[in-house]
Amino acid sequence: MKNSLFDYDIDYEILEGFDNDMLYQHDIIPLYKEQLFVIVATSKEENDIDKLVDIFNQPIKLIYVEHQELQFEWKNLELKKKLYTFAKKAINYNMQSNNSYILEFIDEVLFFSIKNNVSDIHFECFENSVVLRCRIDGVLNQFFRFNIVLYQVISSTIKYLGNLDLAQKRIPLNSRVTRVVEGINYDIRISTMPTIHGESIVLRILDNGNIDKNLQDIGFEQETLKAIESILTLTQGLVLVTGPTGSGKTTTLYSMLNKVNTKEKKIITIEDPVEYKLDGVVQVNLNPDMDLDYPTVLKNVLRQDPDILLIGEIRDVESLRIAIQASLTGHLVIATLHTNNAIETITRLLDLNAPSYLIAATLKMVISQRLLRLLCENCKEEDVDFTYKSVGCKECNFTGYKNRQVVSEVLKINNEIARLISEYKDVSRIEDYLDTKNFYSLSTNGKKLVDAGKTSYSEFYSKL
Ligand SMILES: [Zn+2]
């Protein structure tokens, strides 16, 4: 039976003195020493033990792992050796929270993360080890696993960077910090959470480059883009962007604001929290600790005379009530809602006690979206039915995927749909109507990407 390489704490010290090419040629990674033996991972059952014993000059024990795991490990080996060295030095350096080795360690992790499009860096504590995982294109990958002794110094350093109380380990802490990587400022949100084995620490890299996107650069189809742009010229009404967490709603929302952001318009956003700062936009950061909670802000925001109001998320009866009231009184309201598709959005609004005639009068458009991972062009392979499947290579960190593409369905509320909403009995009448109108649903649009060989069926089914 094969083991997983990711379940072992690798002692990177024994890797010193061996070059990567040699390890690669012999299909091995030495993991650690156990009494007289060197424990060595390989993916070849027929690997020549005698030859390996000669290399290590010591008896060895082999464990068998997947070849792809070895490839992933080889690819980042130099960096991991470096991290390991920083970490070791940091521990020897009196465990001071601001010692420079651990700062170098963290900057090295950030550098790797930014280069590889990582959105979140997770440090998780277990009984004997700390695991470092990175989220790329929405999926977590274990990157590094090291001894628990390092955890304390990592935690202290991150808290020190975030200006947080180093001694406080019993409650969740939040902070925000700017780090310069290769001359560019990156905002990083820090979150800590007490767990049974210590704290879990998550760093979110807020990619301002991503948020500055123009609407036409997001990847909407031409027709969709035109429909959204025309809706944004309205002076009143409600526009909803929906989808689960990680479906790219925030990026769409901000790019819509970019589109309407002119000197003649007053735009106010209500966010929890404000992630990206926008020029020329009045952004309100909710802060319940200081009585700046959702209802209070919503109640007062219309007195600030906005033209356009962005509500981060409609989450309850009260926020929907105010969104509708604002859209009825000469404001364009843009908001998100956690629903799976456009039709479900209408039922959700009704479930939130909004009268159907008011929804019919205010709702102008529902954009429902997902982000599908795109197959790595370097390694994808043809599957059955002329579609493509993921494989994995150096280019894509052995995940088989690289970058993501937005897939959407856009329901424009015309007079007929508005009438069907105001006379709402059940969704079937709206569905029947859309069937006659060539409505392109999320799954139709997602399927197009599969047919074009840009994504796989497995990715399609996992998101749609
Ligand atoms: Zn690849």
Residues whose N, C-alpha, C, O or C-beta is under 5 A from the ligand:
A	BS01	ZN	C376 N378 C379 G392 C393 E395 C396 G400
